[in-house]
């Protein structure tokens, strides 16, 4: 697996995968995310491909910060377009929602709009989009689970059975399992 670096070039992927995010918190705060076990699982199932990860996350962000026209949206779009110059975007992984726990109303509509905007701006009409449930926020997780029934080419990953190391963050083993779940859902979407 490869990781898009700050120069827009591919390098061998290693943790922390969010090291080149243009919007992240300090590097010392970057830990394991689902991308590593996601890429390993995809490669176990599709041995004849290369996989490149474009990771541009920011912990503790609200979905409103990712709306079209915001800094976060513009940066993920810019980096994804850099990757499109030398590869093909095959899907988007979304793991966010904790910061919307106090105000969950409208989350689902914002998520649907985000998916539509990203697909339009990347020029991939049915780009697979997989959203993972967060730790212990049922009001958000219920909305994320509605995606496949409501928006074409989307999936959701359950957080059931995962263990947290604090209020918001899954522990390392759970994060690895979450990444495998993302991969299984993405592989299912790509078969459709």
N, C-alpha and C positions, 0 to 999 in steps of 0.2 A: 504494500500500500504506500501511497505517496501523499504528501501534504503540500498544499500551496503555501509558499513562504511569502515574506513581505515584499520580495522583488517580483512576485508573480511567476515564480519558477517552481518546479516540482522537486521535492527532496524526499528521501525515505521518511515515512511517518514514524514519529516516536512521541511519547507522552512528555509533557502535556500538549495535547493537540491544539489547544486554544492559544498557543504561544504567539502566533502571528495575527491574532485578531486585532483589528484596528480600533476596536471599541472596548476592549477588555479592561478589567481591573489589573492590579499589579501582577507581574509574572509569578511571584511567590504565592499568589492565591489560586493559580491555575492548577487544577487537579485532574484526576481521571474523569473522562466523559464517555458516553456510550459509543463514540465513533471508532475507538480502537477495536473493541470486540465486534462491532458492526462490520468493519472492513474485513477482519479475519474470517467471520462467518460467511460473508459474501464470497470471498476468495475460496473458501472450502467448497462452496457449491458451484462456483463458476471459475474453474481453474484456468481457463484460457483467456482471462481478461486482466487488465490492470485497473486499479481503482485509485482515484485521486480524491482526497478530501479537501473541501474548502470550508474551514472552520472559522466563523466570525461571530462568536457568542459574547454575551455580557451577562454575568450572573446578577440576579436581583433586579432585572429589568421588567417593566410592565409591557403588556402587548401594545399599548398606545405608543410606546417608544419605537415600535417596529412598523408603524403605518407608513404608507407610501409618502415620500417627501421628507421623511425624518432622516437624521444622520445615520441611524442604524440601518434603515432600509437602503439608503443610498450606498452605504458601504458594503452590505451583503450583495447588492446588485452589481456594484463595480467589481468586486472580487469574483463573483460568479461569471461575469462577462469575460474577465481575464482568463478564467479557466476554460470558457467556451472557445477561446481562440486556439486552444491546443487539445481540446477534448470535447466530450459530449456530456451535458448535464443529464443524469439519469434519475435524480430524485432529490428531495429535500427532507431532512430530519428536523423536527421541531420539538424542543423540550423546554417549555416555559409555562408559567401560570401561577407560581407561588406568590409573586408580587401582586397578583390580582385577587388574592384570597379575600381581602376585605371588601372588594367591590367586584363581584363576579358577573354582575348584570351586563349583558352585551358582549361578553367575551366571545361567544360563538360567532356572532355576526362579524366581529372584528377579525377573527381567525379566517372565516370564509373570504372576507375581502382581501386579506393578506395573501391567501392562496391564489385568488384570481389575479391580483396585481402582479405577483411574482411570475406566474405563468405567462401573462401578457408581456411583461417587460423582458422576460428571457426568451420569448418567442417559442415556447413549448406548451401547447394548449392543454395537454393531458399529463403534464409533468407529475409523476407520483410524489405524493406528500404524505409523510407518516408523522403523526404527533404522538408523543408519549405522555402518559399520565404522570403527574407529579406526586410528591409525597404528601398524603394526608390532607388533600384539599378537595373534598367530594364535590363541592359546587362547581369547581373548574373541571375536574375529571369527568363528571357526567356530561359536560358539554363537549369535551374532547372525544368521548366515546360515541357521540352522535355523528362524527364526521363521515364514516363510510356509508351511512344510510342517507346522507344529505348531499355530499359533494363527490362527484366522480373522481376516480383514481386517487382516493385517499384511504388511509388506514390509521388505526390507532393501536398503541401498545399499552397493555395493561400494566399497572404497577403492583398488581396483586401479589402478595407473598414476598415483596422486596423489603429489605430492612434499611433503616436510616441510621446514620452516625450522629445526626443532630436533628433539629426541627425540620430542615428542608432538604438535606443532602443524603442520597443513598450511600451506603458503605461500598467499598471496592468490589466485593463479590456481587452485590446487587447491581452495581453499575455495569459490570461485565455481562450479567444476565440480561439487563435492560438492552444493552447493545445487541445481543443475540436476538432478542425479541424484535428489535427494530429491523434487523437483517431479514428475519423470517417474514415479517410483514411486507418489507420491500420486495423480496423475492416473489411473494404471492401476488403483489400488485403488478409486477412485471410480466407475470404469466397471463394476465387477463387481457 
